[in-house]
Amino acid sequence: NACYKDTKSCKDLVIKTCDDATRTTGVIIFKYSNKTKVSLNGTCLTFEGDNENLIKYVDKLTITINGL
């Protein structure tokens, strides 16, 4: 587990951003936002949206990774 920015609730977690993504190691970021958006920058995948949309993204990603 990691956070994408330094906040009080992330004090015990490492910070990971798209800068940490490499050709062989991807980073997936989930951000709360009023705007629904998915973006891919190299091997950094960012999902933005409200709680309901972020849950849908996680479900779809899990199903896709597991080949279901």
C-alpha positions in Angstrom: 0.0 0.0 0.0 1.1 3.5 -0.7 -0.2 7.1 -1.1 0.3 9.5 -4.0 0.7 12.6 -1.8 1.8 13.2 1.8 -1.2 13.6 4.1 -1.9 13.0 7.7 -3.6 9.7 7.0 -0.6 8.5 5.0 2.1 9.2 7.6 3.1 5.5 7.8 2.9 4.7 4.1 5.4 5.3 1.3 4.6 7.9 -1.3 4.3 6.6 -4.9 3.7 8.8 -7.9 3.9 8.4 -11.7 7.5 9.4 -11.3 8.1 6.0 -9.7 6.7 4.1 -12.7 9.3 2.4 -14.9 9.2 0.4 -18.1 8.9 -2.8 -16.0 7.1 -1.5 -12.9 3.7 0.2 -13.2 1.9 2.4 -10.8 -1.9 2.6 -10.3 -3.3 5.7 -8.6 -6.9 6.2 -7.4 -7.9 9.8 -6.8 -11.2 11.1 -5.4 -12.6 13.7 -7.8 -15.9 15.2 -8.9 -14.8 14.5 -12.5 -14.6 10.9 -13.8 -11.4 10.3 -15.7 -9.0 7.5 -16.6 -5.5 8.3 -17.9 -2.5 6.3 -18.9 1.0 7.9 -18.9 3.6 5.3 -19.8 3.1 2.6 -17.1 1.2 4.9 -14.8 -2.5 4.4 -14.7 -4.7 7.0 -12.9 -8.4 6.6 -12.1 -10.3 9.6 -10.9 -13.9 9.8 -9.7 -16.3 9.6 -6.8 -16.5 6.6 -4.5 -18.9 4.7 -6.7 -16.9 5.1 -9.8 -13.6 4.2 -8.1 -15.2 1.0 -6.8 -16.3 0.1 -10.3 -12.7 0.7 -11.6 -11.3 -1.6 -8.9 -13.8 -4.3 -9.8 -13.1 -4.0 -13.5 -9.3 -4.0 -13.0 -9.6 -7.1 -10.7 -11.7 -9.0 -13.2 -9.4 -8.1 -16.0 -6.2 -9.0 -14.2 -7.7 -12.3 -13.0 -8.9 -13.1 -16.6 -12.5 -13.5 -15.5 
